[in-house]
Amino acid sequence: MASSNSYKLRCSIPGHEMDVRGLASAVFPDGAFVSVSRDRTGRVWVPNSSPDKGFTEIHSLSGHSNFVSCVCVIAPSDTYPRGLIATGGNDNNICVFTMDQSQPLFTLTGHRSTVCTLSSGKFGTLLSGSWDNTAKVWLNEKCMMTLEGHSAAVWAVIILPEQGLMLSGSADKTIKLWKAGRCEKTYEGHEDCVRGLAVISDTEFFSCSNDASIRRWLVTGECVQVYYSHNNYIYSMAVFPNSQDFISTGEDRTLRIWRQGECSQTIRLPAQSVWCCCILPNGDIAIGASDGIIRVFTPAEDRMASVEDLQAFEDELAKTTIDPKTGDLGDIKIEDLPGREHLNEPGNRDGQTRLIKDGQKVEAYQWSVSDDRWMKIGDVVGGSNQQTSKSVMYEGKEYDYVFTIDVNEGGPSMKLPYNLSEDPWLTAHNFLQKNDLSAMFLDQVANFIIENTKGLVVGPAPPTGGDPFTGGARYIPGASDERSGFGGDPFTGSGRYIPGSGPNPSARGGVADPFTGGGAYRQTSTNIYFPKTDSVTFEQANSSQIIAKIKELNGDAPQEHRLSEEILESLERLLVSVSEPNSSKSPPTIQEINLLWKAAHWPEDIVFPVLDIMRLAVRHPQVNESLCGESEGVQLCNHLLSLMRPEGRPANQMLALRTLCNCFGGSHGRALLLAQREAVLSRAADLAGVCNKNIHIALATLVLNYASCLHSQPDLDAKAQCLSVASRALETVQDKEAVFRLLVALGTTVASDQTARDLARSLGVNSQISKFSSVSDSSKVAECCQLVLKELQ
């Protein structure tokens, strides 16, 4: 819990040569923390017993080829009982260290630009965010998922306590909620780049932004409170263990401590940018700043610095020069300022600033509630009436500056537009990307901007046409078809043709297989459900009704779409020959297969009985080879996926899914679907939102067939997608047969694969499926669920 006492300096740690950009409290040793810096190093610090109550560096971490921008600690495990340290850098890499080694244990590669934020979760899961506009989920040295949807750099990520939920904050001004690799919600409200995220509880979180505000959100989407006190960019924040009080740091040179929703204490620093903060287990606060110094503040009197060191810190702060154009102090007119006598009046709140005139000098003071006095925080230089630059037009927009940059000697010069309200590092990054220049120039260009604007930074400005953080055309996935769908039979008439009607679809296997309708199911302690290594197919059909329906629809079809008698006879012959794929009847001819493919492009409102023939035909070895071969297979896949659009017709969606399931019955079909896995499962997953149990059963069967094919393969990316799609489908699917098949798919995916088990746990599969372990209306669902939960223990 945050102490009610005021915080004062404990110690200053001058351990880094450049800006300190990230801090994280370590699990071991007790009271330790890790820092990372633009000097390309990380350092592990432990408290010492010296009179200065400081910290000692126990070792330095190296491994990045450019500056290090973020750090997090991965919780202890059986393999690493002291936990691990993960650092992200401008070299696009993530280095992972043990607590006692200076060189990386391993390096994670995959991001295409600076890794600027990291968060760790349960079971060793790691979440990263990057300037490449993506976040990535890592487990056991592998990238398991890439989260795409932001239109600008991902500056902040966090893993929520509820397993499987992740958040990302971006320069596109939005925050996104992710579950099982899918964007579930987009939070809008910030007016500028989102720079930090912090967990409050299972249901709430904080965000901070370049718009100088902190917002408190419910996971369900509502912003319940906005906090204002900072007057410039807010870079980082952390929450005390009481889940109510918190701290924040930013570009206004301050650390602010918030209690009961109010800023109760403001600590100014002798550095312009206070980049990062963390709360140590004993309640002390560590902050890192642009002067390369780590400072630790404490509420405990026995840990506070000596009187001499406190005075030295105050003197250092008093010597600071403040340019009013940083936005910290407002408009200044020296002739209107009061004299020193104004300091005899007490302040109204902690952190209040007051400017006084001393001759021709302007001094800034801050009120300290704990000391009951005004503390000098610096000398003000310059004035707001001194214009630094005039607006410059470039490509139709106004900028404070337009620099000419010569990167390559003898090469063409380039224009770099810049507004004082922008982040110089992000501006430099965008400039390099736009001009296809190496990220190696980032430091050089950013420092050029800082030097040539004399360090000026103004407070948050309203968005303009030149704002690089626009969120246009962002991707918001997850739209579902709200129609009633195919739950009611769309085909009228007595003795009507109903695609997919009749007994449950059969599977290849013995009578004990729970997928078959024949044979009694007997409860047994043996796991008869998974891993399942053969495919489940949809076999049931009534050939005469299928042909009758095609002829009926053909008679009513417009002339340009009407099938000839030759095609109708060909379809009927093919249907007879494929109804029993392994029979001694004449196999389908190439001409019959080609005519089936042609008929499959009938208008979408009447094509469903042709799809039913295709569903049966792809089980036949010759048709499977012909339609799923290297040249034709991709065309077949694309055609079926086009029929599976969420806004498409439910009958077509169901039959396209069943056709894909039956393709697994042949070697060419399996090879095709494994090669097209990502596109097929992504499109299929969108159909979980269609309210139709037949579609849900077909979707579950498709996931199960993929899991069966992948069971003995070490393809973690593919297994991760199976887990993701199954997990997402289980949130909406209610039909018990569909639930059962999804549970078997989960069990098959995690069986005998420790990494897949870890990923399933990190996605929250345990808590998600536990409700099925005690269902009373389906004993096979309950027993299979219990076996999956046992596998995930």
N, C-alpha and C positions, 0 to 999 in steps of 0.2 A: 504494500500500500504506500502511496505517496505520503511522505512525512508532512506534518503540518508546519514544521520548522522551515525557515528560509534556507535556501541553498547558498553555500559559499564555496570559494575555491578550495579544493583539496590539494591539487598539484598541477603543474604544467609539465608536459612530456615533449621535449623537442627532439623526437626520434626520427622524423622524416625530413627529407630535403625539399619536398614540394607539397602541394595541397594534399590534405588527408580527405579522401573521398568516400571511405566506407568504414564502419565500425560494427562489430558483433560481439556479444557476450559469449564466452566459451564455457563449455561444460566442465572442462578440466584444463589446468588445475583450478582449484577453488578461487573464485574472484577474478579470474583471468579474462582478457578480452583480446580481440584481433583487430588490427587496423590495416588499411590498404591505402596506397598513395599514388599520385602521378609520378613518383620517383621509381615506379615499376616494381615496388616491393610490397610485401605484406609483413607485418611484425606481430609476434605474440607477446603480450605483456602480462606479468603476474605482480600482485602486490608485494612489496618488500617491507621489512620491519625497521627500516631506517627512520630517523626522527622526522624526515620530510614527508613521511606517509605516502611515498610515491610508488611507482611501478618500475619493474626491471624487465628489459627485453630478454626473453629466453632464447629466441632465435628469429632469424629473418627468413621470409618465404620469397623465393625467386622462381621464375619460370615463364613469366610474360615477357614478350619482346617489345611491348609498349605500355602505356600507363595502365594502372589497375584502378577500376572504377567502382567495384562493389564487392561485398563479401557476405557470406552467411555460414553458419555452423550447422552441419548435418548431425542429427541426434545419434547418440551411441547405439551400437548394434552388437550382436554376438561377435561379429568379425572385427569390429573397431569399437571396443568398449569405451574409448575416450572420445568418440565422435570424429568427424572429419571437418576440414575447412575447405570451402569452395570460394574461389575468387574469379571475377570476370573482368576482362580487359579490352582495351582498344585494339588488340591483335585479333579480336573476334573469338577468342578462346575462353574456355572455363578450365582452370587448373584446380585439381582436388588434392589436398595435402592431408597427411596424418598430423596429429598434434605435436609430434616430436621430430619431424623431418623438414628440411629446408627445400627439398626438391619435390615436385609433384608426384603423387602416387600414380595419377593418370591425368590425361588432358582430354576434354570433351570438345570436339570440333563439329561445326554444322551451321552456326550463325554466319551471316555474310557481312556483318558490321559489328560495331562495338557492343559488347555485352555490358549493359549498364545497370542491371538489377537481378538479384537472386533471392529465392526463398526456398526453404527446405520443409518437407512434410514427413509424414510417417513412413516407415519401411524403406527409408533411404531415398524417397522421391525428391527430385530437385526441379525447380521451375525457374526458367531464365527469361529475361526480356532483353530486347536488342533494338538498336537503331535500324535494323532491317525490317521493322514493322511487325515482327512476329514474337511470340513466346514459344518456348519449347519445354517439353516434359522429359526428364531424364531419369533413368533407373538402371543401376548396375552397368554403368559406363556406356549405355545406349540411349539414343534419342527415341523415345517411344511415341511421341506425338508432336506435331507442330501446330500451334494455335494461330490461325490466320483470320483476319477480319479488321484489324486496325488499319487506318490509312496513313499513319505516321508512326514515329518511333515509339516503342513501348518502354516507358521510363520507370514503371513500377509494376511489380508482381507480388502476389502473396497467396499462400495456400491456406484456405479456411479450415477450422477444426473439423467441420463436418466433412468426412472423407469424400474425396472426389470433386469438391468445389474449389475452383481457383479463380483469382481475380487478376486483371491486368489493367493498368492505367496508361494513357497514351498522350502524345503530343497532339492527337486529333481531338483532345478535350473530353474524351469519353472514357468510361470504365466498363469493362466487359466481364460478365460472369460466365465461366466455362465449367461444363460437366462432361466427363468422358470424351473430351476433345471437341465438344460442340459448344458454340456460343448460345447460352440460354437467355441472356438478358443484357441489355446495354443501358448504362446509367448516364444521363445527361444532366448538366447543371453548371459545371465549371465553365468559365469563360476563357480559359487558357490551358496550357499544357498541364496535365496531371503528373505530379512529380513523386508522390509518395502514397503508400497505402499501409494501414495498420489494422490488425484484428482487434475487435472489442470482445466478441463472443461468437457463438455458433450462428447468430442471426444478425449481427451488426458489424460495421467496420467504419473506419475513418479514411478520408482522402485529403491530400493537400495539393496545392496548385500554384502555378505562376500567377494566378489571379489574386494571390495574397489571402485566400480563404481556406478554411478547413471545413469539411462537410462530414456529417454523421449520417450514415445510410443504414437502412434495413436491407437485408439481402433480397427481400421481396421487391425492392425497387424504390421505396420512398426515401427521400432526403428529409430527415426529421429535425436537423438543426444545422445552422451555418455559424461558424465562429470567425470573428474578425478581431485582429489586434496587430498582426504583422502589417507592414506597409511596403513590402516588396516580395519577391518570389519566396515561396516556402519550399524548401528542398527535402526535408525529412521530418519524421515524427515517430514516436514510440509510446506505447501504452503501459502504465503501471499495472502491477498484478491485480489491483482491485477492479480492473476493467472499466474504470470511469475516468480517472485522472490521466493526463498525458503530457508530453513535451513536444515542442516543435522548434525547428531552426530554419534560418533562411538568409536571404541576401541583404537583410537589413541589419546585419552584424549581431543578431540576438539569438539567445536561447530563451524560450518562453515556457513557463511551467503553468499548466492549467489544472485547476481544482474546481470540482463541482460546476463545470461548464464555463468558468471565468478564468481569464489570465491573471493568476495570483502573483506571479513574479516574472520580471524581465531582467535577464542578465546580458549586458552588452559585452562584446568581445573586441579586442584590438585587431580585428581582421574583417574584411568586407564580407566574405562569403563563409557562412557557417554551414558546411556541406552535409554533415551527418551527425547522428546522435545514437546512443544506445543506453539502456537502463541496466545497470549491473545488479546482481542478485541481492546485494545489501541496500539497494535503493539509491546508490550514487549514480550520477549521470556523467557519461563521457561524451565529449563533442570533438569533432574534427573540423579544421578550418583551412582557409586559403593560405595562411601563413605557415603551414606545415606543422603546426603544434597541436597536440592533443591536450585538452584540459578536462580535468575531472572535478566535478562539483559534488558536495555532500551536505546533507542536512544535519549530520551528527557532529557535535562540537568536538568530540575526541578525535575526529578524522580531519578536521579543518586545518588548513595551512597555518603556519605561525603568523603572528601579528606582522612580522617583517615581510613575509611573503605576500600576505594580503595587501599590505601597503604598496609593495612593489608592483603587484597586478593592477592596483588602482592607479598608480603613477603611469604605468605603461598605457592604460586606457586613456588617461588624461592627455597624454602626448599625441594621441591619434589625431590626424587631420581628417576632417569630414567635408566632403564636397556636397553642397546642398542638392546638387542635381542627382544624387543617388535616390532622391525621393523620401529620405528618412525624416526630414525636418520641415518640409513644406516651404512656402515662399518666404524669402527673407529680405527685409528692408532694414538696413542697419540703423537708419535714423529713427525708426519706430520702436526699436528694441529698448527694454528697460535696463537699468544699471544693476550692479551687484546687489543692491539692497533688495532686489526682487527675490533673492535666495533666502531671505528671512521668513518668507511665507512658506508654510509646509505644502507638499504636494497632495493631490487628491487620490492618487492610486500608485501602486508600485509600477515602475517603468516609465512614468510620465516624464516627458522631456521638456526642458525649459531653456531658452536661449537668452543670454544676457550680453550687454555691450560693455566692454572694458576698453575705453578709449576708442581706437579704430579696430580693435579685435572683437570677434564674436566667439563666445565660448558656449558649448553645449553641456547641460547638466541633466542628470537623471535622478528621480526621486527613489530612495531606497526605504521601503517600509520597515525592514528589519533594523536598519541603522538609524532611522528617523532623521535622515539628512539628505541633502542634495550632493550627488557625486559627479565630479567632472568626467565627461566621457569623450572630450576632444575639443579641438579648435576647429572652427568652421572657416574654410577658405573659399574665396570666390563668392558669387551671389547669383541668385536666379535671374537677375536682370542682365547678366552677361550671356549673350547668345553664343552657344558653342558652334552652331552650324545652321545654315539655311537649308530648307527642304530642297532636295534634288530630285528631279524627275528621271526615272529610268524605267523603260518598258511600260510607260503609262501609269506608273505608281510613284508616290512621293516617298522619299527616304531621307533620313538624317545625313547619311553619307553614301557615296558611291565610290568605292576604292578601285584603283587599277592594280591588279595583281600580276606580277611576272614570276611564274613558277619555274619555267624552263628558260634558261638563258638562250637568247636568240629566237625563242618561240613567240607566238602571238600573245599579247597581254589579254587579261580577262577582267570583266567587271564584277565587283562584289558589292551588291547593295546591302545596306545595314541600317536598322533603326535601333535607337538606344534602348527600346523596350524589349529587344530580342536577346536571347542567350547567345553570347559570342561563340561558344563551343558548338552549339547546334547550327548556328549560321555557317560556321566554318565547315561543319560536316555536310550540310546541304550543298554548299558551294563546291566541295570536292566531288560529291556525287553527281551534281549537274554537269560538271565539266570532265567527268570520268578521270579524276586524278586520284593518285594513291593516298590512302589514309595516313601514310607516313608524314604527310604535310599538315596534319590536323593541328598539332601544337604550334607550328610556325604560323599558320593562317590565323588561328584564334588569338595568339599572342600579338600578332600584327594589329588585329581589330582592337584589342584591349589597349595597346600602346597608343594607337592613333586616335582613340576616343578618350584618352587620358583617364581611363578607368571609369568613365561616366556610365552609370546605369540608372535609368529612371524607373519609377514605380510602374505597377501594372497599367497598361494602356488598353483602351477599348479595342476590340478586334477591328481590323481594317482589311481592305482588299489585299494588302501586302502581307498579311499574317500567314506565315508558313504552316500554321497548324490547322488547316481547314479539314473538315471531316466529310467533304462531299463524296457521294457515291460509295459510302461505306457499306460493308457487307453485314447484313443482319440475318443470320441463318435461322432455320427452325420453323419457317412458316408452314402450317399444316392445312390440310383440306378439311374444312369443317362440315362438309355435307354428310348426310346420313349414309351415303355410300351404297355398298352392294349388299347391306344386311338383308334387305328384302329382295325377292327374286324379280328381276326386271323383265322376265320373259313370260308372257301370258299364254293361256290356252291349256286345255287338258292334255295330259301325257306330254307336257312341254319338255323341251331340251333345257337342262340346267347344267351349265358347265361346273364340273367338280362335285356333282351330287353323288350320293351313294355311300358305300362303306368308307371307313377311314382309309386313306392312302396306305399302301403297303410298303414294307421295306425288305431289303434282301437280308434274310436271316432266318433263324428258326422260330418255332411257335412261341418260345419264351421271350422273344423280342417285344418290348412294350410298345413298339410303334405299329404292330399289326393288330388288326381287329379280331383275328381268329386265335383261339387258344385262351385258356383262363390265365389271368395274372395272379401269381401266388407271391405273397410277401416273403422275402428271404433276406437273410443278413448279408448275402453276397451282393456286391455292386454289379448289377446287370446292366446299368445305364451307361456308364462311361469308363474309360475312353471309348468312343464309338469311332470305328475306323472305316466303315463302309458308308455309302451314300444312301439317303432316304429319298425315294422317288414317288411321284404321283401317277398311279397306274390305272385307276378306275376310269371307265369310259363306256358310253353307249353309242357304238358306231352308227347305227341306223338313224338315231336322233340327231347326231352331229350333221350327217349328210342331208337329212330332211331340213334342218335349220338353214344350211348353206343354200339349198335350192329355194327355200322360201324367201330368204333375204335377197338372193340374186334376182328373183322375179320382180321384186319391188325396187331394185336398184336403178339409178339413172342409166341410160344407154351407155354412156362413156365408161361406166364402172362395171357393166355386166360381164360376167364370165361366160366364155363359150362352152358349148356342150363338151368339147374336147377336154377343156380344163376340168370341168365338173367330173367327167368320167375318170380322168387321171387322178384327181384327189380321192375319189372313191376307191380306186384300185390301191393307191398308196396307203390309205387308211386301213384297208383289209390286210395288207402285207405287214404293216407295222404294229397291228393290234397285239400280235404275239411275236415279239422281236426274235425269239430264238426258235421259231417254228420252222418247218421245212417248206413253207410257202415261198414263192418266187420273191427275191428281194426287190426293193424299189429300184426303178431305173433312174439314171441321171436326169432324163427328161422329166420324170415325175417329180423328182426333187426340185428341179429348176422351176416347174410350174407351181409347186407349193410355195417357193420363195416369192414368186411373182404375186400369187394370191394373197400372201401375207401383207401386201401393201395396199389392200383394199381400204376404203375409208374407215376411219376409226370407229364410227358408230355401227359398223356391220362386220368388222373383221374378227370378232371374238371366236366364232366357230372354226375359222381357219387356224387361229392360234391354238385352239384345242387339238387340232390335227398335228400341228407342229410340236406341241407338248408331248404327244405320244410318239411322234416320228423320231425325235432326237434320241430316243432310247435305243433305236436300231443302230447297230454298228456302222452300217454303210451311210446312213443319213447323218449320224454323229460325225463321221469323218468328213463328209462332203460339206455340211453346213458349218462345222466348227474348225475346219482346217485353217492353215496359216493365212490363206488369201481371203477366204470368205468369212472366217470367224469374227473378225472385228466388225464387219458389216452387220452380221447377225446380232452381236452384242449391242451395237449402237441403235439398231432398230428396236430391240426389246427395251432398251433404256428409254428411248423416246416415248414408248407406250406406258412407261412407269412414272411419268411426270406426276407430281402430287395433284395437279389439276386435271389429270386425265380421267378416263372412264374406269370405274372400279373393276369391271369384268376383264378389261384389257390388262390392268395392273396385276390382277391375280393370276391370269393365264401367262403373262410374261414372266412373273416370278416362278411359277411352276415349270415353265419351259427351262429357265435357267437351272432350277433344281435338277431336272431330268438330264440336263447336259452332263452333269457329274457322273452319269452312268457309263460314259465312254471315255477312253483315254484322251481323245482329241478335245472333247468338251472340258475335261478337267484341266488340261493344259491351257486352253483358252481362258477359262474363268480365273485361274490362278494369275495369268498374265494381266487380266483386266480387273483384278480384285478391287483396287482402290476405287475405280469409277462405279463398279457394280454395287459394292456395299454402301458407298456413299449415297447413291440414288435409292437403294432399297431402304436405307435407314429413314429416309424422309417419309416413307409410307407407314411408319409406325403411328403417325398422327391421323391416318384415315380410319374412320370408325367402321371396321369390317373385320369380322373374326376370320374369314377365309383368307383375306390378305395377310392378316397377322400370322396365321399358321404357315402360309407360304414363305413369308419373310423369315420366320423362325427356322424353317427347314433350310432355307438358303444359308443362313448363318451357321447352322449345324453342319451342313455339308462342307462349308469352308473349314470349320474347326476340325472335321474328320480328316480332310486332306492335309491340314497343317500339323496334325498331332505329332508326327514323327520328324517334322522339319524344324530346324533352328532359325526360323524366320520370325524374329521378334516384332518387326514392323507389322507383319500380317496378323500375328496373334494379337497385337495391341489393337488393331482395328476391329477384329472379331470381338474382343472384350468390350470395346467402346460401343459398337453397334448393339450388342446383346444388352449391355447395361442401360443404354438409352431406351431400347425397345421395352424393357421390363418396367419402365416408368409409366407406360401408357397401355400396354397389352394386358387384357383381362382374361381372355379365353384360356382355360386351363391347359388345353393341348398345346397352344402356342407357348405358354409359360413353361410347360414341361420341356419342349424342344429347346428353348433358350437356356434352361438350366443344364440340359445335357451338353449344349454347346459350350457353356462356361466350364463345366466339369472336364470336358474333353480338352479344352484349351489349356487349363492349368495343370492337368494330370501330368506328373513326371517332369514338370518344368518350373523350377524355383523362381526364375525371373518373371514368368507369366503369373505365378501366384502372388509375388510381391506387387506387381502392377495391379492385379485385381484388388488386392487389399487397399492399395493407395487410392483406387477409384471408388472405394466405399462399397464394393460389391457385397461384403458381408452384411452390413446393415441394410442394404437395399433388398436382399432376397430373404432375410430372416423371417419375414411375415409369411412366406410360403411353407415354412417348415412345419406348420401346424394346421394347414388347411384340412377340412374334414370331408370335402366333396371330391377329393382326388388323392388317393393314397400314393399313387406313383409320383405326383408332384411333391408331396410332403417328404417322401423317403429320398427322392433324388436331391431335393434341397438340403436335407440333413447331410447327405454324403458330400455335396459341394462345400457346405460350411465346414465339415470335418477336414476336407482337403485344404481349405484356406486357413486353418488354425496355425 
